[in-house]
Amino acid sequence: MPEHPCRRFHDRVALITGGAGGIGAATARRLAAEGAAVIVVDVSDAAGQQVADEIVRAGGQAEYRHGDVSSAAVWEELAGHVRERYGRLDVLHSNAYAVVVKPAHALAEEEWDRQLSVTLKASWLAVRAFAYLLGESRGSLVLTSSVHALVGLPGHPAYAAAKGALCAMGRQLAVEYGPAVRVNTVLPGPIMTAAWDRVDEGARADSAAQTVAKRFGEPAEVAAAVAFLASSDASYVTGATLVVDGGWSVVKDSS
Ligand SMILES: NC(=O)c1ccc[n+]([C@@H]2O[C@H](COP(=O)([O-])OP(=O)(O)OC[C@H]3O[C@@H](n4cnc5c(N)ncnc54)[C@H](O)[C@@H]3O)[C@@H](O)[C@H]2O)c1
């Protein structure tokens, strides 16, 4: 993790959920490279600790905290910890998710509830726990939605419902907590992370071919967008949704 030439987060504190892998880990690395002290929250302890250790070895500031983001108690504990250890929070990237790929009629009630809890309710719990600290530091909240908020893809009813709701909630929170806190939502398209482990090669190739870029995105490319939205470079951007999908959502092959 070489130091980034931009130092937009010098002396800032950032908390990233789902920070043990993929987009969350890339965001943790990017914000740390730009000077932030980062708190990586995840349930995948070995991987989360590794992300934090890597950042520290490279000269950055990071710690790993175990936490299931769907639990209100976890958020209260995190808020207490952050208040005590850092006394501030400048950036909160709410990014963890859960998905069960099944058609709506085949989903069990617990599967619906779990996806909504981890993917949507967690962002509300995050705000409830951190609104005050974020407001005090005139901070920024970034939510990770998805292109599933824009188009239908078979087998993702609860995931799409949660991701669509995150866009609406992001706008709502921007109005409710502005001007002190800016709130924006990033909508990734196909990004090569562990989320694609369960998808076969053929389907992956199709997804890449369905972008204008003709490739998967890298987690770091979403992290760059998150860092922009969280930074003072986006000082006049709030309540916005930013699609980072290599053009996946704007291209249609009609040949
Ligand atoms: N990768 C893509 O193509 C893609 C596309 C659109 C949106 N997204 C979104 O990007 C975000 C990050 O996904 P990713 O692709 O980096 O996936 P990932 O699987 O690499 O990372 C997700 C992380 O969330 C953690 N997590 C899961 N449940 C948790 C819980 N209850 N509490 C705390 N942490 C938990 C996992 O352990 C994992 O480290 C998600 O919100 C996902 O919906 C990803």
The ligand as an SDF file (V2000), in Angstrom:
LIG
                    3D

 44 48  0  0  0  0  0  0  0  0999 V2000
  -18.5400   -7.4170   -6.8400 N   0  0  0  0  0  0  0  0  0  0  0  0
  -19.5280   -6.9750   -7.5870 C   0  0  0  0  0  0  0  0  0  0  0  0
  -19.6380   -7.2960   -8.7790 O   0  0  0  0  0  0  0  0  0  0  0  0
  -20.5640   -6.0570   -6.9970 C   0  0  0  0  0  0  0  0  0  0  0  0
  -21.5240   -5.4830   -7.8440 C   0  0  0  0  0  0  0  0  0  0  0  0
  -22.4800   -4.6390   -7.3190 C   0  0  0  0  0  0  0  0  0  0  0  0
  -22.4860   -4.3520   -5.9630 C   0  0  0  0  0  0  0  0  0  0  0  0
  -21.5660   -4.9200   -5.1630 N   0  0  0  0  0  0  0  0  0  0  0  0
  -21.6310   -4.5940   -3.7470 C   0  0  0  0  0  0  0  0  0  0  0  0
  -20.3500   -4.2570   -3.2600 O   0  0  0  0  0  0  0  0  0  0  0  0
  -20.2860   -4.5440   -1.8660 C   0  0  0  0  0  0  0  0  0  0  0  0
  -19.0340   -5.3210   -1.5630 C   0  0  0  0  0  0  0  0  0  0  0  0
  -19.1010   -6.5560   -2.2570 O   0  0  0  0  0  0  0  0  0  0  0  0
  -17.7930   -7.3190   -2.7750 P   0  0  0  0  0  0  0  0  0  0  0  0
  -18.0170   -7.6500   -4.1880 O   0  0  0  0  0  0  0  0  0  0  0  0
  -16.5820   -6.5710   -2.3790 O   0  0  0  0  0  0  0  0  0  0  0  0
  -17.9540   -8.6780   -1.9700 O   0  0  0  0  0  0  0  0  0  0  0  0
  -16.9520   -9.4910   -1.0180 P   0  0  0  0  0  0  0  0  0  0  0  0
  -17.6270  -10.7920   -0.8010 O   0  0  0  0  0  0  0  0  0  0  0  0
  -15.5720   -9.4830   -1.5860 O   0  0  0  0  0  0  0  0  0  0  0  0
  -16.9500   -8.6370    0.3280 O   0  0  0  0  0  0  0  0  0  0  0  0
  -18.0510   -8.5620    1.1520 C   0  0  0  0  0  0  0  0  0  0  0  0
  -17.5710   -8.5530    2.5820 C   0  0  0  0  0  0  0  0  0  0  0  0
  -18.7140   -8.3920    3.4580 O   0  0  0  0  0  0  0  0  0  0  0  0
  -18.4960   -9.2090    4.5910 C   0  0  0  0  0  0  0  0  0  0  0  0
  -19.7590   -9.4770    5.2810 N   0  0  0  0  0  0  0  0  0  0  0  0
  -20.7560  -10.3110    4.8890 C   0  0  0  0  0  0  0  0  0  0  0  0
  -21.7320  -10.3460    5.8030 N   0  0  0  0  0  0  0  0  0  0  0  0
  -21.3420   -9.4940    6.8000 C   0  0  0  0  0  0  0  0  0  0  0  0
  -21.9430   -9.0940    8.0330 C   0  0  0  0  0  0  0  0  0  0  0  0
  -23.1190   -9.5800    8.4130 N   0  0  0  0  0  0  0  0  0  0  0  0
  -21.2790   -8.2030    8.8120 N   0  0  0  0  0  0  0  0  0  0  0  0
  -20.0630   -7.7160    8.4310 C   0  0  0  0  0  0  0  0  0  0  0  0
  -19.4610   -8.0590    7.2750 N   0  0  0  0  0  0  0  0  0  0  0  0
  -20.0970   -8.9390    6.4820 C   0  0  0  0  0  0  0  0  0  0  0  0
  -17.8490  -10.4630    4.0270 C   0  0  0  0  0  0  0  0  0  0  0  0
  -17.2110  -11.2270    5.0210 O   0  0  0  0  0  0  0  0  0  0  0  0
  -16.8990   -9.8640    2.9980 C   0  0  0  0  0  0  0  0  0  0  0  0
  -15.6180   -9.5980    3.5610 O   0  0  0  0  0  0  0  0  0  0  0  0
  -21.6010   -5.2690   -1.5210 C   0  0  0  0  0  0  0  0  0  0  0  0
  -22.5040   -4.3530   -0.9720 O   0  0  0  0  0  0  0  0  0  0  0  0
  -22.1010   -5.7390   -2.8780 C   0  0  0  0  0  0  0  0  0  0  0  0
  -23.4920   -5.8780   -2.9070 O   0  0  0  0  0  0  0  0  0  0  0  0
  -20.6030   -5.7590   -5.6340 C   0  0  0  0  0  0  0  0  0  0  0  0
  1  2  1  0
  2  3  2  0
  2  4  1  0
  4  5  1  0
  4 44  2  0
  5  6  2  0
  6  7  1  0
  7  8  2  0
  8  9  1  0
  8 44  1  0
  9 10  1  0
  9 42  1  0
 10 11  1  0
 11 12  1  0
 11 40  1  0
 12 13  1  0
 13 14  1  0
 14 15  2  0
 14 16  1  0
 14 17  1  0
 17 18  1  0
 18 19  2  0
 18 20  1  0
 18 21  1  0
 21 22  1  0
 22 23  1  0
 23 24  1  0
 23 38  1  0
 24 25  1  0
 25 26  1  0
 25 36  1  0
 26 27  1  0
 26 35  1  0
 27 28  2  0
 28 29  1  0
 29 30  1  0
 29 35  2  0
 30 31  1  0
 30 32  2  0
 32 33  1  0
 33 34  2  0
 34 35  1  0
 36 37  1  0
 36 38  1  0
 38 39  1  0
 40 41  1  0
 40 42  1  0
 42 43  1  0
M  CHG  2   8   1  16  -1
M  END
$$$$
